[in-house]
Amino acid sequence: MQRILFAAALLAGPVALSPALAQQIPAAPPSVVDRVVKESFTKLPEGWAARLVPDETMQICSVTRNQPSAREAEAIMAREARTVKVPEGSVIGNWKEGEKIAQNGRGGQFSDPPGTVSGGNCYACHQMDPREVSYGTLGPSLVNYGADRKFAAEDAKAAYAKVYNAQAVFACSSMPRFGHNGVLGSEQIKDVVAYLFDPASPVNKPLK
């Protein structure tokens, strides 16, 4: 039966498997996954090899296919929460810079030219400015995000923490750990939070 399911998976090609079918296909042993990943990257720049080594959270999420047990999820969120560094004082930066970061999908690739500034590529998963016509839907819409929360400072800090390390809030979240992994710096995250929470940001300007 498993061979039939595996053949079906191959024939499916790039088409996404149904959750039920995906659950029936046995997971490859971690050692096999590690070997395939390492053999897939043979020309890494100096210092990049460490990125192929999953940390404890990534290992659990991979093995459980992003469905950790309640106990594992609790442990993940507790561990990841200890990595979050929320600045003292206001976490609201410059929303105009935050908009650039949200639109910027560059960075984090070994083909990047020196000096490339990483972006958050937020629009790949979220709707933000309701006037923007190109956005992904993997994550929830963030239109009116700050206004819906009355621009509360505590909610802004919670947003900062989530951008810094989303897995401190949702275990095995699909959202990158931007601050934890050094993709975005503190000032950049503050700018993204401003894009969400500044009353002047287009995110908080409903369509008329």
N, C-alpha and C positions, 0 to 999 in steps of 0.2 A: 504493500500500500504506500509506504513511504517513497519507494522508487517512482511510483506513478505520480505522486504529488510533486516530487522533485522535477520530473519531466515536464509536468504542467507548469511549474515555475519557470523552467527554461524557455518553454514555448511562449510564455507570457511576455518575455523580453522586458522592454522598458515599462510595460504596463504595470501599474501598482497592484500588488497582490491584495486580495481581500484579507481583512484582519483574521477571519476564521482560518483561511488557508495558510497565512503566515504563521499562525500559532501551531499548525500541524507539522511544519517543516522543521526538523531538528536543527538546533543551533550548532554551528561549527565550534569545535573546541577552541578556547582562547589562544592556545599555542599556535593553532593553524592560522587564526586571524592575524596574530602578531607577525607571523612569518610572511604572510601575503602582503600585509601593509608595508613591512620593511623592504621586501623585494620589489615593491611597486615604486619606491623612491630611491633611485640609484645615484642621482646627481644633486643631492641636497647641498646647499651652501653650508659653510662652517657654522656650527651652532644650532642648526635646525634639527639635528637627529633627535634631540631630547623631546621635541614636539610630538614624536611618534609614540612616545611612551605614555599610555593613559594613566591618569591618577586614579585614586581609589573610587571616586565618584563616577568617573567615566567607565571604569571597569564594571561597576554594579549596574549602571544604566545599560551598558552594552549586553551584559549577560542576561539581564531581565527584559531586554527589548523595551526599555523605558517604562517598564511596569514593575517597579520595585514593590516589595511588601510594605505594609504600613510601618513596620519597624525599621526597614531599610530607608524608607523615605524620610522618616523622622531623623534618623542618624545623618543622612545626607544634608538635610536642611540645617541641622545644628552645626555640622562641620563647616559647611559653606558660609553660614552666617558669621562664623569666627574670622573669616577672611575679609569681610566688608569693612571698609574704612570710610565712614561718612565724615566730611569736614565739619569743623566747628562753624557755627554761624549759618548764614544763608547758603543754600545750595542752588540758588537761582543765578545763572550766568547771563549770557547774551543770547536771546532767542534767535537773532539773525544768524549768529554763528552756529547755533544749534540746528537751524534749518539746513545749513550747508552740510553739517555732519550727517544729518538724517538722510540727505540726498546722495551722500558720497559712498560709493561702494568700493573705493580703492583701498589698498593696503592689505597686509597679512599674506601676501604671496611672495615666494622667493624670486619671482620674475620682476618685482617692483624695482624701479630705479632708486638709487640712494636718495634718502630724504623724503620719500613718499609719506605723506601724512595719512594715517588711516581714518576712514570714516566709519559710521555706524551702520550704513545701508539699511536704515530703519524702514524705509518705504518698500523694501523687498518683502516685508511681512505685515506691515501695518498701514492702514489709512490714517493720515494725520491731518494735514490741511484739507478741508472738504472740497477745495477747488482743484486739488491735484487729481489728475485722471489716471495716473499710472501708479499702482501700488499692489502689493501682495495681500493675500488674505489668510496666510498661515496663522498670524496672530490676530488678536481682536482689534477693531477700529479704535483709534485713540482720539477721534474727533471730539472736541469740547472737553478734553481730559481734565484740564485744570479747572475750568468753569464748573464742571459737574462736581468737583470736590471743593468748591468755594475757595479755591486757591490757598488751601490750608497748608501752612508751613510743614506740619507733620506728614501730610500726604506727599509733599514735595520731597521730603527726606526719604520716605518709603520708596518713591519712584527712583531716587538716586541709588538707594541700596539695590533695587531690582536691576537697574541698568548695570551697576557694578558687578553683581553676581546673581543672576536670575535663579540659580539653583538654591539660593538661600531662601527663596520664597516658594518655588515649585521644584521638587526633586525631579531630575531628569528633564527639565524644561528644554525646549528646542532653542530657546534664546541664548545666544553666546554670552559667556561670562566676560563682558567687555573690560571691566576694571581689573578683575582678578587675573586675567590673562594678558594685561598690558596692551590691549588693542586701543583703548581710549584712556587718556589721562584724566586726572581729576577735573581740570578746567573744562575739558571737552564734555565730560558727563554733566557738569553743571550747565553748560550751554544747552545740552539736549533736554535737561530738566526744565530750563527756561522756555524752550520751544513748547513744552507741554503745559507749563504753569504760568507763563507771563500773560496777563490779560490782553496785551497788545499782540500776542502771537496769533497768526492766522489759524492755528489749531483751535483757538477759542473764539473764532469769529464765524458764527453760523452763516450759511448761505441765505441770501435774501431773495 
